[in-house]
């Protein structure tokens, strides 16, 4: 019997459509000799639907029609198995299938930030990708920088604050930014990806406008210096805390001041397959259609620095599966800074592994195996500690036991 992989995608996030593209790509390349695939589409309002036709990208051109021919479902732990049941099936809910391992391919808040894997953890389901802690820290750009600095990994200093603080204390915040950060600056939501809500600013008026704009997408805002002599670099890492390896390094091509959402997902045209300088990306859409140089044409010492910092960052967060780490290369100072991490990167960064000889199907198999490995290790740990607290609870009364134990 084949292992059944439940692929969860979509979600309540501004990166919903990108997640659909990434998931359909992955479902196309999962090894069907080893695995069955069960698509689970999460709508923008958090409902879950299943249909075998969800492996076809054409179906998502008309989502209302797709949902009409799909089953609204949920999952329960039944007989110690993660079971998919149909919601609208009468008094006795119909079990549709059992999922052996969950594979979330989601991007952004409410998904990639650890939310969905927390649900898997609670139900005791094996899953692919990073755990709750590494996903949550990776999503919060300020916390991520704190971890990097503690581990001696170079990253740009920043000022962060919440939207309510900005409303009540904007003069103090502007003063702090002016004292710590030099113009030009980058203003961004602290917990989003895909370049959503980001602006580069040259003066205080632009700064205030950019903060207001970023607040449309997140409650926590981050401001940092914008490197002027900038080349952006990306590197993927595959593995777990025991062992990991790096992909080739790419240089995405920007059309403006920053690498925008349009640069990442709306360039290259339908069915774009190419990468500059001969870097083969495979069948691409979404993140894989970005104009890029693969491998990046960079000095050897910069390449080694990126590879070293990528492994250190991956290990510091305790990542699992595949991630993509984005860098700022300051050509004037000839140094790199870790910018952010994508714990579930667009297209799962397959286009960075194919040039290294790792086919997408092989990459997906490795990720699934790593998910099962983590589950086996966790099952060897003890999650119970025997005490007599509950047997004595009656003597503590109804006002609680604090101070009596």
N, C-alpha and C positions, 0 to 999 in steps of 0.2 A: 504494500500500500504506500502511495506517495504521501509526503508531508504536505499538509494544506497550509498555504501562506495567505493570511488575510492582509490585503493591502488597503490601508486606511488613508484617504486623501481628501483634499478640499478643505473644509473647515471655516470657522468664523474668523476670517483674517483678510486683510487687504491683499494678501498674496495668494488668494484662493485659486485664481486661474493658473498661476504658475505651478501650484501644487498639482493641479489636474494634469498639466502637461508632463511634469516630472514623473507622476505616477503611471500614466499611460505608457511613457517610454520604458519605465522599469518593467511593467507587466508584459510588455512585448518581448523583453529579452530574458526574463526569468527562465531558467532551464526547466522545460516542461517534462523532460525525462525523469527529473528528480522531484519536481514540485507541482502540485495543483495550485491554482491561484483563485482566490475569492475576493473580488473587488468590493470595497465598502466606501461609498461616496458620502461625505459629510457635507450637508448643505450649509449655506451661509447662516442659517438660523439654528444649526446644530443637530438637525435630524439626520439619521443614517438610512441609506438606501443601498440595495444590492440588485444587480442584474449582470448576467454573464456578458452582455454586450458592452459593458463599461470599459472593456479593454480596447475599444475602438474610439479613436479621437473624434471621428465624425459625429458620434452620438452626442457629444457635448456642445455642438453648435446650436442645439435647441434643448436646453436643460428641462424646461417644463414638459416637453414631450417625452424626454428620457425618463423622467420620474413617473409618468403615467404608466409606463410599461415596466417599471421596477417595483420591488417590494420594500416597503418601509420596515426596517428591522431594528433589533437591539441585540445585546449579548448578555448572557447569564452564565454563571459558573454552575454547571449541571453534571453530577456524577464526576466531579473533579475535572471536567473538560470545559473549555471556553466555547460555548455553543451559541450559534446565531439562530435567533428565532424571529418569525414573522409577527409583526405587531397586530395586524388586522386579520386574524385568522380564527376568530370566534373565542369561545370560553377557554378552550384548551389550546394554548399557543403552539404553533407548529414549529418544531425544530428543523432547520434547513440544512445545517452542516456543523461540523466541529472544526475549529481553527487551531492548528498546532503551534503557530507562531505568528505574532502580529508584526506587520512591517509598515510603520507610519511613514508616509511620504507627504509631509505637510510643512508649510513654511510660515514663519511669523508668529505673532502673539496669538494666544489661545490654542496653540498647536505645538510649534517647535520649541516653545519655552518650557517644556517639561509637563504641560497640562495633560497631554494624551498619554504619555508613558507613565504618569502617575496613576492613571486609571488601570493600565496594564499591571503595574506593580501591586495595586490594591487587590486585584483579582488573581494575582499569582500567575500571570500569563507570560511566557517567554516572548521577548520582543527584540527587534532589530533597532539599532542606533543608540545614541547616548542615553544615559539614565537621567533621572529628574534633576540631580544636582548639577551635572555638567551642562545639561540643556538650559537650565534656568540661569546659571552664571554666564553661559555663553550668550544668552539673549540680552542680558542687561549689560550694556556697553561700559557703564561705570564700574560695576562689580568685576567685570572681565578685566578691565585695566588694573584694578587693585590686585587681582591674582597675578597678573603679569609682572607688576612692579615688585611684588613680594618674592617672585621667583627670579628676579633679575633679567627679565625679558623686556627689551626696549619697546616703549609705546609712548605716544604723545600725552602730556598732561592735559587735564580737562577741568571744566567747571560744570557741575550738574545741579539741577534743581527741579522742583515739582511745579506744575501749572499754578496751583494755589499760591505757592510762594512767590511766583512771578507777579500774580495779581496784587498781592499784598506788599511785596518787598522789592519791586523791580529796580528801584534806584540803588539799593544795596547790592543787588545781584549784578547790575551793570558795572558798579564800582569794582566788585570782585573780579569780574571778567576782565575789565580793563587793566587790573593790577597783575593778573596771572597769565593772560593770553594775548598774543600779538595779532594784529590784523595782517593779512586777511584771515578770516575765521570760517570754520564749518559749523553749522548749526544742524542738529539732527535729533530725531526721537531716540531715546535711550534704549528702546526695546523693539525696534523694527528692522527689517532688512530690505533687500531689493531696491535700495536708494530711495525709498518712499519718504517724503517729508523733509528731504535734505536740501539745504541751500548754502552756497558760498557767499560771504558778505565782506564788504570792503570798509564799511563805516557803521556808526552807531544806529543810524536810521534804518539801514538795511538789516542790521542785527535784530532790532526790535521787530521788524516785519517778519523776519525769518523765524524768530521764536514764536510769534503768534501763529505762523503757518505750521510749524512743527507740532504745536499744541492741538491742532486739528486731528492728529494721528496718535498722540500719546500723552500721558500725564507727566512723564518724566523727560526732561530735555537735557541734552549734552552739548557743550560748546568747546571746541578745541581749535588750535592753530591750523590753518590750511597751508600745507607744504607747497611752496610756489614752484620750485623746480622738481615737479612731481612726475613720477611714472608709477602706475599702480601695478602690483604683481599679485598673483594668486597661486597658492600651492595647496594640494589636497593631501590628506593623511588617511591611511587605511590601517586598521588594526585595533588593538586594545591596550590596556595598561601594561601587559606583559611584553608586547612586541608590536611595533608599528613601522611603516615605511612611507616615504614621500613620493608623490607623483612628479611629473615634469612641472615646470613653472611656466605660467602663462603671463602675458601682458595684455589685458583688455584695452581696447582702443576707445577713447572718449571722444564725444562729438562736441562737448562744451566744457564748462568749468569743472564739472564733476561727472563721474560715471553714473548716468541716469537710468531710470527704469526702462526708458525706451531703448537706450544703448544695450541693456542686458537682454531684453525680451522681444523687442520689436524691430530688430535689425537683421539683415541677412536674407529677408524674404522667405517665402514659403519653400520649405524643403531645403534650406541652405545647408550645405554640407562642408563648406570649406573653412580653413583657417590659414592665415597668412604664413608664409615661409614653410609651406608644406606640412603643417601639423594637421593630421587627419583627425576629425572629430566624430566620424560616424554619422548615422542618421540623426539629424539635429533639428530641434525646435526649442522654443523657450531659451533657457540660459545657454544652451549649446549653439544657438544661432548668433550669439554675440560676435562682433568682429574682434579678433584676437590674434596675437602672435604666439605661436607654440612651436618650439620652446621660446621663451623670452630671450632676447638678445642682450644679455647682461654679463658683467664681469664675473669671473669664476669665484672671487671672494664673496660677492653678493649672493650668488647661487648657493654657496655653502652656508652662508649666514641664514638664508631663508629656510634651507633644509633643516639646519640645526634648531632654529627657533620654532619651526613647525612641529618638530617632534617634542620639544620641551613644552610647548603650549598644549599639545594634545595630551601629554602625560600629566601636566599640572592640573588640568580639568578632569582627568579620569575619563576621557572620551572613549567611545566604542563605535565600531563601524567605520563610516567614511565621513570626514568633515572637509570643509575648505576654509583656509585661513588667508585673509586678505592683508596685503602689505602696502605701505607707503614708502616708495623709494625716493629719497631726497638726493638727487643727482649732484647738487651743489656741495652737500656735506658728505656725499658718498656713503650713505648709511641707510638702513631700513628700519621701519617701525611696524610692529604688529598693529593692524587697524581693528579688525574684528574677526570673529569666527562664525561660520555657518555650520551648525551641528547637523542640519539636514539640508545640504546645499542643493541649489537648483540643478536639475538633471543628474543629481547625485555625483556631479563632477566626472562623469564617465569619460568625457572628452579629454581629461587630463591623465587618464590611465591608459587609454588606448594607444597613445604614442609610446608608452613604456612597455607595450606588448601585453597588457592586461585587457582582455576582451570584456565587454560590459557584462555578459553572462557570467564570466568567471568572478568579476567583482561582486555581483549580486549574490552568488553562491557563497563567497567568502563572508559577506556581511551577515547572511542568514546563519552560517556556521558559528560566527562570533556571538550572535544572539543566543544560540543554544548553549554555547560554552559558558557564557555569563550565568545562564539559568542553572546549569549544573553546579557551578561553583557556589552560587547562592544557596542551592538546596543542601549543601554540605554544612552551612552555617546554622547555628542555633538561634531560633527566634522565640524561645520560651524560657522563662525563669520561674521555677516553682517556689511559691511562697504560701503562707497561710493567711494572707490579708483578708481574702473574701470569707474564709471560714469564721473569722472573728468579727466580720463587719457588723453583726447585730449589736455588739456591745458598744459601737461608736455612736449610735443614735442616728438621726436624720439630718444633722447639721454638718456632716462631713467628718473626715478622719484626719484632716490636717492638724498637726500638733500632737496627735495621739499615737502616731506610728514611729 
